[in-house]
Amino acid sequence: MATAHSSPPAAPTAPPTAPVLGLRERKKIQTRRAIRGAAYRLFERQGYDATPVDQIAEAADVSTSTVFRYFPTKEDIVLTDEYDAVMEAAIRSRPADEHPVESIRHGVTGAVRQLVERDIAELRQRTRLVHEVPALRGRTAEGMAESARVLCAVLAGRTGRPAGDLELRVVVAAVLAAMQEATMHWVEQGQTEDLPSLIDRALGVLVRGLTL
């Protein structure tokens, strides 16, 4: 039974303020973006394989050694991103009592939505390159392994299981595979559909227990 004088609902907690980056960190980010932007413009114009790193350096107005300091290989220019950090923060912000797979589903789709809104053109080009260039496809397993480590750590904290727990690793592997299949479907269908919705749909298959 409700009381006559119930307490007002608690105000929502304000999101934490992002740390202010120093000048050096801001310059690093600017240089990284300049290199990546120059590379994508050249890849679009003349193709990935036909674009050497020294040409990317010239277009970005940096030295070749600077390119390699930020990206050890040409493949890393395409494959290195900030997605894992965005995904981790999005999942950690979900309610503590939410089912872990639902937390991943909402967190991941929210993070992808941020990437789409930030620069859909770059995301389209990047995923096309990964789909079309064998050298990039061969390196994606490394990025998936890092994403798996991040997801395992997040889920370990939410479930109390160790990060190396077999069942936890199986869940994370299934999540990443579903995301990969949704992304490749997006590319193969001409990138006209809404990518976050496709990923949400793919993860929904896991939530309902792999039924068709």
Residue, then its C-alpha position, 0 to 999 in steps of 0.5 A: m500500500a502506498t503511503a500518504h507522504s512518499s518520497p520524491p523519486a531520486a534525481p538521475t545521476a549526472p554522467p561523469t565529466a570527461p577528463v580534459l586532455g592536455l595539449r600534448e594529447r590533443k596534438k596526438i589525436q589531431t595527428r592520428r586523425a590527420i594521418r587516417g584522413a589522408a590515408y582514406r582519401l588516397f585509398e578512395r582515389q587510388g586503392y589500398d594496395a596502390t597507396p604506399v605509406d610515404q605517400i600517406a605521410e606526404a598527404a598528412d604533412v608528417s614524416t614517414s617515421t611519424v606515421f609508423r610511430y602512430f600506426p606500426t603497419k599500413e593495416d593498422i591505419v584502417l584497423t586501429d580505432e577507439y571503438d573498444a573504449v566507447m563500447e566499454a563505457a556504454i556497457r558499464s553505464r547500463p543498469a547493474d541488474e540488467h541481464p549481461v547479454e542485454s547490457i551488451r546488446h544495448g551498449v554495443t548498439g549505442a556505441v555503434r550509433q555514436l560512430v555512425e553519427r560521428d562519421i558515417a562516411e569513414l565507417r563505410q569506407r573502413t568496413r568496405l576495405v576490411h571486406e575487400v582487402p585480404a591483408l585487412r581481413g587477415r588482421t581482423a582477428e587481432g582486433m577481435a581478440e582485443s575486443a574480446r578481452v575488453l568485453c570479458a573484463v566488463l562482463a566479469g565485473r558485472t557477473g562476478r565470474p573470472a575473466g577467463d571463465l569458459e562460459l563467459r568467453v563463449v558468450v563474448a565470442a558469440v557476440l563478436a561473431a554476431m556483430q561481424e556478420a551484421t557488419m559484413h551483411w551491411v557491406e554486402q547489401g550496399q551499406t544502405e541499411d541502418l547498421p546499429s539496427l542490424i547489429d541489434r537484430a543480430l544480437g537479438v538472435l543470441v538473446r532469444g537463444l539462437t532460435l529462428 
